[in-house]
Structure formats: structure tokens, C-alpha cells
Amino acid sequence: MQERFVIGGLAGRKTLKGELPVRGAKNAILKALPASVLFEDTVVLTNVPDIEDAERMGELVRASGATVERSGSTITITPPPKWRSELEHSIAERIRASIVLTGPMLARTGSVHFPYPGGCVLGERPIDLFLQGFTAMGATVKEDAEGVFNIHAHGGVLLGAEIFFPFISVTATETLMLAAVLAKGETILENAAMEPEIPALAAFLNACGAHIEGAGTSTIRIQGTAGKPLRAEGRPMAMPPDRIEAGSFVILAALAGEDVTITDCEPKHIDALLTLLSRAGVPLEIGERSIRVRSGAIPNERYKSVVVRTHEYPGFPTDLQSPMTIFLTQTTGEVTVLETVFDGRLRYAEDLIRMGADITIMNPHRILIRGPRKLSRKELEGPDLRAGLAYILAASVAVGTSIVNNAYVIDRGYEKIEERLRAIGLSIRRELTR
């Protein structure tokens, strides 16, 4: 049995009203849970979203020996007497972020064994940066005949190293930063990612005994503890708001909202999106922790099209590229969307064409959109987490009732999305299907 979403389209009308609170960041909890391996005492994580990926990562940490308990939006991790350094294959193969656990596990136990990580199909996503980083830190890397990677730190302790990333990678930056916390000597990460979840994690680790400087910039310096674990001593780490969820909600409010306020968010984390929406003519009222969109009096065809080019933070997020494409199908003009971060992330465009969008696929990284065009109901298959949510947005503005299959892929990153959207007036329900 699978689950799907059934969405009654608003046919371009703007009727949604109310508040949409943003949950904790998916990309933060998927790094905070592995970071608990660096501690010798209990770690408490708060504002944790109730999403499938957090559950899977919690299972992976639990399978490595820890006690992982959840109560509401709080997760408590108690370390075992001895960590199991082999990641549970059945879980690691299902979640891309399992690779993050390899860094702290290698640093804490001196070895780690894991299969090639799974997750969304977004073109090639090699793990060379991780393996090269571990090698630079004095570890030996071997892959056996069954595709399992076996990594050992010489003498059981990683060594500080200077590591330059040939291209920016958020996950590699975080994984090697975590590995360096318990290393011997100084590690310097150059051309590091600058996403806001990174300094949030570093600040918590520093409060617990780590020595990290420059997190949130392109150069991060970590003075390792030479194997001495961290201590939380009761300090909780609160997950920052999910900026991708906040951005997706702002786009939905612009397209289908009469008066919608996105709350519990950090507007400065999505400056790139808000700048483009403002240029397009979307009325935004930006507070310290909220964004109000009163667009009920503005027909979508009065919005102007804007060119989108994804880029690493603080540029336009690749994870908001598909929701923004939905927005552009309803605006006036001819523009391109250029995806520079991932291969294969524009595959959803063919489904939008079936719904009535005027989109020309120029190459695997660029599409041309002419708008506005009315979208019509369709049955869709969510190809990945972000495109799955974008399909819900497309169905919301379409004429008729659409179906978005594979609800699981959306549940991986969005907590109870149908309940929250129903609360502001969208006709959406979840149902079982064979």
C-alpha cells in the first residue's frame, strides 16, 4: 500500500488565508544526529521536524548503538558504552545523508564501514570528496567486492589537514568538519559551503568543547581535540527554521494566497528568493521572524517573470528551483531557469508541460518558460523530495483535481504537509492506494 495526495485546484484563484508555521530544518537535523557520536554524554535536540528522513537517521544512529528517544519535537540521544562502526546497510542505502555519519564515526572509533549511500535520484552525486578528505586526514580507504567502503584512521586518530574542495559541497563540508573536531591538530577547509545550518551546528559544538572558527564563511578552521569527546552537559541544540520550507510557502502564498503569513522563519536566510519575488511584483511584508504575503488583489498574470540561476548559498537555492518554476509558469514573460548545482534536477519539467505549461527543455541544465499559462489537472509521480512539493504547488493553482503519488518522498522533508495546507484553506487530502 502506498499513499498519495489528492488536491483540488484553485484554478488561479487566491483564497488561502491564515498562518503557516515553519518547522525545524531538515538539513540541520540530518547533521545534528550524526554529530551526537562526538559526545560522551546525552545530547538533546529540539525543534526537530517530524519527517521521514529524521526518522531514518535516528534509526541509523540507534543501530550504531545509541539510545534515541523522541518526545514531540525533542530527540534525546544517549551514547552507548561502545559505538558500532559499521553503518546498518539497509538504512544507509536508503538515505543520502547517511554519508554524514561516516565523519564523526571515523573520528570517534577510528574506523567506519558503510555502503554507497542512497536517497533522491538527482544525477551523479559521487562521494569522492569525502573519501579524499578522509585520506588527507591520514585514513586508509578500501572498497571491497560487495561495494562496502572500509576506512581506518592510522593509530585510531585522524590527523589535521588542509583540504580544498574543488567544488562547493554542503554535505562534504559538514562531514569533514565533524570528523576534524576530534582529530589531532588543525584542519583547514577551503572553498567550504556557507549555508546557515553550518554555523548553527558549529556554534553548538563550540559550546560543548569543540574549536571551530569561520563556519559560515568559505574557510573553516578546526583545532581538533586529539580524540577527547565533547560534553553537552545539558545544553540543548535547537534546529533552525527550515529555509526551503519557508521559501516554498512564500511561493504558494504568492500564487494562491489572499492573505498568508509564514511564521517561525528566518527571512534573511532566503534573501535570494525574496529579492526575486519582490522584483516580480509580489507584495511582501518582512518581519524579524515572519513573512506576510497579501496578494489577493493581484492576478498572477500581473507578476513579471524573473530569470533564475541556482547557486550555492547565499545564492538562489537549488532546492527552491522547482517551486520557483511553478511560479514562473503563471507570470508574464519569457525567462530561463538555469540549474548549476545538480544534474537531473529539471526532469519534472516534462510533467509540467503535460499540465499545460509552456516550457522548452533546452538542455539538462536549462529550461525556457513562457507565461502565463493555465495548468490543468493531472496524475503525477513525485520524482524527488523538492519536485514532489512543487507538484503540490502546481496542483494548487491548476484547474480540476490532481493527484500526486508517492507521498513518501514528500514526507521525507515536509511534516504533515496536508494538515498544514488544509489549515489555510487548500483542498488536500491523503489517501491510501495500491
Secondary structure, DSSP 8 states (H G I E B T S, - for coil): -EEEEEEE--TT---EEEEEE--B-HHHHHHHHHHGGGBSS-EEEES----HHHHHHHHHHHHTT-EEEEETTEEEEE--SS---B--HHHHTT-TTHHHHHHHHHHHHSEEEEE-------S----HHHHHHHHHTTEEEEE-TTSEEEEEEGGG--B--EEE-SS--HHHHHHHHHHHHTSBSEEEEES----THHHHHHHHHHHTT--EE-TTSSEEEEE--TT--B--TT-EEE--B-HHHHHHHHHHHHHHEEEEEEES--GGGGHHHHHHHHHHT--EEE-SSEEEE--TTS-GGGSB---EEB-STTSB-GGGHHHHHHHHHTSBEEEEEE--S-TTTTTTHHHHHHHT-EEEEEETTEEEEEE----B--EEE--SHHHHHHHHHHHHHSBSEEEEE-HHHHHTTSTTHHHHHHTTT-EEEEEEE-
